[in-house]
Amino acid sequence: VPASHVATGTGSVGVAQQLIQATSGPGDEVIYAWRSFEAYPIITQISGATSVKVPLTPGEVHDLDAMADAITDRTRLIFVCNPNNPTGTVVRRAELERFLDRVPGDVLVVLDEAYREFIRDPEVPDGVAIYRDRPNVCVLRTFSKAYGLAGLRVGFAIAHEPVAAALRKTAVPFGVSQLAQEAAIASLRAEDELLGRVGSLVCERTRVVDALRAQGWNVPETHANFLWLRLGERTVAFAEACEQAGVVVRPFAGEGVRVTIGETEANDIFLKAAEAFRKEA
Ligand SMILES: *Cc1c(COP(=O)(O)O)cnc(C)c1O
């Protein structure tokens, strides 16, 4: 992409906040799936705009038809988190294109691809291919996940000129530190090593998901570096059982847990805890 289509920020959350700041204020609406990334309601609320949360389908996937139906003349921005945090589920090319065809050209669609590097399904589109013919589509990427640089705070958007220009206008001057810039460039140069690490993680992901399913768990197909278990009322008890066993999962009380794929040893501890919990229940 041309350099003028790239805008960096303090993590892709920082860039997402700038996008909302540039597009939305009191009286405006921001649409996103729910449950999805926890930062969306926070940055929307800060702008004074109204969140319109569209429930995931029973299969834990973005309900793109319902999201398109939710568009009003107050809608300014729509997040599509692909893969979705915390469920790991994806929207595929045909359904995403169909959705984008329904979105008015003056509504910005933000494809949040924080976990892009963990995708192995060729039917999941690369946002960078999608944005080229669609000026109202913007792609978010980050160095925080596959690149492991979360603490350094560097992410970026790829967007057409008016959007990229708005991002440059709303950026905190020198927000992305020299250290973060150099780390990002160094890690781009170490891409082979990075992709090797991601590859091992994807193998572990398959192993953990298969093992859970063999234990009888219903695990949505995941394309990220975590998986989702919908535990409902048992969520907190499950998270406590994991902690007792020595591993930490992320509970969303009353809904479910997000389990990050870790080192093999930690994954094994988690699998044992999950099995014991199932047997007790
Ligand atoms: C982690 C994450 C981000 C980005 O985090 P930054 O550290 O701010 O780059 C963005 N979107 C989703 C869905 C995430 O999970």
The ligand as a MOL file (V3000), in Angstrom:
LIG
                    3D

  0  0  0     0  0            999 V3000
M  V30 BEGIN CTAB
M  V30 COUNTS 15 15 0 0 0
M  V30 BEGIN ATOM
M  V30 1 C -5.4480 -6.7770 21.4380 0
M  V30 2 C -6.4390 -6.2490 20.5000 0
M  V30 3 C -6.2420 -5.0550 19.8220 0
M  V30 4 C -5.0410 -4.2290 19.8910 0
M  V30 5 O -4.4020 -3.9720 20.9720 0
M  V30 6 P -3.2240 -2.9210 20.9270 0
M  V30 7 O -2.2950 -3.4620 21.9280 0
M  V30 8 O -3.8340 -1.6140 21.2900 0
M  V30 9 O -2.6640 -2.8930 19.5430 0
M  V30 10 C -7.1960 -4.6180 18.9370 0
M  V30 11 N -8.2840 -5.3250 18.7080 0
M  V30 12 C -8.5040 -6.4810 19.3100 0
M  V30 13 C -9.7200 -7.2330 18.9790 0
M  V30 14 C -7.5970 -6.9850 20.2380 0
M  V30 15 O -7.8410 -8.1400 20.8470 0
M  V30 END ATOM
M  V30 BEGIN BOND
M  V30 1 1 1 2
M  V30 2 1 2 3
M  V30 3 2 2 14
M  V30 4 1 3 4
M  V30 5 2 3 10
M  V30 6 1 4 5
M  V30 7 1 5 6
M  V30 8 2 6 7
M  V30 9 1 6 8
M  V30 10 1 6 9
M  V30 11 1 10 11
M  V30 12 2 11 12
M  V30 13 1 12 13
M  V30 14 1 12 14
M  V30 15 1 14 15
M  V30 END BOND
M  V30 END CTAB
M  END
